[in-house]
Amino acid sequence: EVQLVESGGGLVQAGGSLRLSCAVSGFTDDDFGIGWFRQAPGQEREAVSCFTTSDDEIYYKDSVKGRFTISRDNAKNTVYLQMNSLKPEDTAVYYCAADVFGDSEWYNDQELIDYWGRGTQVTVSS
Protein backbone atom coordinates (compact mmCIF):
# COMPACT_ATOMS: atom_id res chain seq x y z
CA GLU A 1 0.00 0.00 0.00
CA VAL A 2 1.39 3.37 -1.03
CA GLN A 3 1.46 6.01 1.68
CA LEU A 4 2.51 9.65 1.55
CA VAL A 5 2.99 11.47 4.83
CA GLU A 6 3.70 15.19 4.87
CA SER A 7 5.41 17.10 7.65
CA GLY A 8 7.12 20.42 8.22
CA GLY A 9 4.25 22.85 7.98
CA GLY A 10 3.69 25.61 10.48
CA LEU A 11 3.33 29.31 11.10
CA VAL A 12 6.01 31.63 9.77
CA GLN A 13 6.36 35.34 9.19
CA ALA A 14 6.53 36.77 5.71
CA GLY A 15 10.05 36.46 4.35
CA GLY A 16 10.72 33.35 6.36
CA SER A 17 11.40 29.78 5.27
CA LEU A 18 10.00 26.32 5.79
CA ARG A 19 10.97 22.92 4.50
CA LEU A 20 8.23 20.41 3.87
CA SER A 21 8.93 16.69 3.78
CA CYS A 22 6.95 13.88 2.20
CA ALA A 23 7.79 10.38 3.40
CA VAL A 24 6.95 7.89 0.67
CA SER A 25 6.34 4.19 1.20
CA GLY A 26 4.89 1.32 -0.78
CA PHE A 27 6.43 1.90 -4.20
CA THR A 28 8.59 -0.91 -5.51
CA ASP A 29 10.95 1.41 -7.37
CA ASP A 30 11.73 5.12 -7.79
CA ASP A 31 10.07 5.40 -11.19
CA PHE A 32 6.99 7.50 -10.44
CA GLY A 33 5.92 11.09 -10.59
CA ILE A 34 5.73 12.99 -7.36
CA GLY A 35 5.16 16.54 -6.34
CA TRP A 36 3.57 19.17 -4.17
CA PHE A 37 0.16 20.78 -4.47
CA ARG A 38 -1.61 23.34 -2.34
CA GLN A 39 -5.09 24.53 -1.60
CA ALA A 40 -5.89 27.87 -0.04
CA PRO A 41 -9.27 28.54 1.59
CA GLY A 42 -11.95 29.07 -1.03
CA GLN A 43 -9.61 28.23 -3.89
CA GLU A 44 -8.98 25.21 -6.06
CA ARG A 45 -6.05 22.95 -5.38
CA GLU A 46 -3.10 23.75 -7.59
CA ALA A 47 0.20 22.17 -8.53
CA VAL A 48 3.17 23.91 -6.92
CA SER A 49 6.20 21.86 -7.93
CA CYS A 50 6.48 18.37 -9.38
CA PHE A 51 8.91 15.81 -10.75
CA THR A 52 8.04 13.72 -13.76
CA THR A 53 8.89 10.02 -13.88
CA SER A 54 12.21 10.53 -15.55
CA ASP A 55 13.05 13.62 -13.47
CA ASP A 56 14.06 15.35 -16.66
CA GLU A 57 11.24 17.78 -16.18
CA ILE A 58 10.62 19.74 -13.01
CA TYR A 59 7.55 21.92 -12.87
CA TYR A 60 7.24 25.06 -10.78
CA LYS A 61 4.22 27.28 -10.55
CA ASP A 62 5.22 30.69 -11.85
CA SER A 63 4.57 32.46 -8.55
CA VAL A 64 7.02 30.22 -6.66
CA LYS A 65 9.88 30.15 -9.17
CA GLY A 66 13.09 31.35 -7.57
CA ARG A 67 11.66 30.90 -4.06
CA PHE A 68 10.73 27.22 -3.81
CA THR A 69 12.92 24.22 -4.57
CA ILE A 70 11.79 20.61 -4.87
CA SER A 71 14.23 17.79 -4.21
CA ARG A 72 14.18 14.10 -3.49
CA ASP A 73 16.35 11.70 -1.53
CA ASN A 74 15.67 8.23 -2.90
CA ALA A 75 17.74 6.59 -0.19
CA LYS A 76 15.41 8.09 2.41
CA ASN A 77 12.28 7.74 0.27
CA THR A 78 11.56 11.39 0.92
CA VAL A 79 10.65 14.37 -1.22
CA TYR A 80 11.23 17.89 0.03
CA LEU A 81 9.93 21.34 -0.74
CA GLN A 82 12.20 24.11 0.44
CA MET A 83 10.20 27.31 0.63
CA ASN A 84 12.04 30.60 1.01
CA SER A 85 10.89 34.21 0.98
CA LEU A 86 7.43 33.11 1.95
CA LYS A 87 4.51 35.41 1.32
CA PRO A 88 1.06 35.56 2.91
CA GLU A 89 -0.39 34.32 -0.39
CA ASP A 90 1.54 31.08 0.08
CA THR A 91 -0.77 30.23 2.97
CA ALA A 92 -2.48 26.94 2.18
CA VAL A 93 -2.68 23.27 2.98
CA TYR A 94 0.17 21.62 1.13
CA TYR A 95 -0.29 18.12 -0.21
CA CYS A 96 2.16 15.56 -1.49
CA ALA A 97 0.90 13.51 -4.43
CA ALA A 98 2.27 10.67 -6.52
CA ASP A 99 1.36 9.17 -9.84
CA VAL A 100 2.37 5.72 -11.02
CA PHE A 101 2.91 6.85 -14.60
CA GLY A 102 4.10 10.37 -13.84
CA ASP A 103 4.67 11.29 -17.44
CA SER A 104 4.90 14.82 -18.78
CA GLU A 105 2.44 17.20 -17.13
CA TRP A 106 0.83 14.45 -15.02
CA TYR A 107 0.11 17.13 -12.44
CA ASN A 108 -2.35 18.92 -14.74
CA ASP A 109 -5.14 16.39 -14.27
CA GLN A 110 -5.61 15.94 -10.55
CA GLU A 111 -8.51 13.54 -10.96
CA LEU A 112 -6.16 10.97 -12.44
CA ILE A 113 -3.48 11.24 -9.76
CA ASP A 114 -3.11 7.95 -7.94
CA TYR A 115 -2.07 8.87 -4.40
CA TRP A 116 -2.42 11.82 -2.05
CA GLY A 117 -1.15 12.62 1.39
CA ARG A 118 -3.34 14.19 4.05
CA GLY A 119 -1.68 17.57 3.86
CA THR A 120 0.19 19.93 6.13
CA GLN A 121 -0.86 23.49 6.93
CA VAL A 122 1.43 26.37 6.04
CA THR A 123 0.46 29.78 7.36
CA VAL A 124 2.43 32.90 6.49
CA SER A 125 1.69 35.98 8.55
CA SER A 126 2.22 39.49 7.24
N, C-alpha and C positions, 0 to 999 in steps of 0.2 A: 504494500500500500504506500503510495506516494504521500509524503507530508511536507508541508512548507510552514516553517514557524518563524515569524518575524520578531525582531527585538530591536531596541535602541531608540525608540521614539521618546518624546518628552516635550517639556516646555523650554523654550530658548528665546532669548531676545533677538530682535532683528540684527543682522550682521553676524550672528553666531553660527556655530557648526554642530552638526549631528552626524553620526554614522549609523545607518541602519544595517542590520544583518538578517539574512534569511538562511536558516538551516534547512538543508534539503536532504530528504531520505526517501528511499524506496526505488530510485532509478537504478537500473542495472549498469548503466554507463554514463558518460558525461555528454552524450550527444543529444541534447534537447535545448529548446529555447527557454530562456528564463529572463525575467525582468521585473521592474517595479512599476506599479500603477498607483494612482491616488484619487481620492474622492473627497472633495470639499463639501460642506453642507449645502444642500440645494443644487448641487451641480452633478453632472455626469462623471463617471469614473473615466480617467484618462491615462494613457501610457506616459510614463515619465522617462524611463530609460530601459532599454532591453538589448539582450544579446540574441543573435540568431543562432541556429544550430551549429553552423561552422565558425561562429565568432568572427567572421570576416566582415560582419556588419554590426555596428553598434548604433542604436537609435537613441537620440536625446530630443526631448521636447524643446522647442526653440527657447522657451522662457527659462530653461535651466542650463542651457549650454554655457560652458565656462564656469559654472558654479557647482554642478553636480558631477560626480564621477562614479560609474558603475565598475565593479571588478568582481572577480570570482577566484576562489581558492579551491581547486578541485580536490586537493588532499584533505581539506577540512569540510568538503561538501557545503560550502557556504558562499553566498553571493552578498556583496556589500553595495551600499549606496552612500558615498561620502557626499554630504550636503554642506556646502560652505556659503557664506554671504546670504544667509537665509532671510527671506522677506515674509511679511505677514501673509501675503498671498500664497505662500507655500503651505499654509496651514491646511491639513487634510488628514484623513486616514490613509496610510500608505500600505499597499498590498504587494506581496510577492506572488508572482504567477509563473507557471511553467507549462510549456506545450511540448508534447511528444515529438511533433514534426518540427516545429520551430523554424520553418523556412522564412524566406524574406517577407518582412512585414506581417508576421504572424500576430503581432500585437494590435493590428488594426481591426480585428474581428473578435471582440471579447467573448462573444457567445460561443465561439469554437475553442476557446482556451480550455485545456484539460484540467488544470489544478490551480487552486487559489489558497493562499494563506488566510488567516483570520484578520490580519491587519494590525498596524500599530499607529497610535495617534501621534502626530507631530503638530505642535502648536507654537507659532512664532508670534511673540508679542512685539508691539511697536514701541 
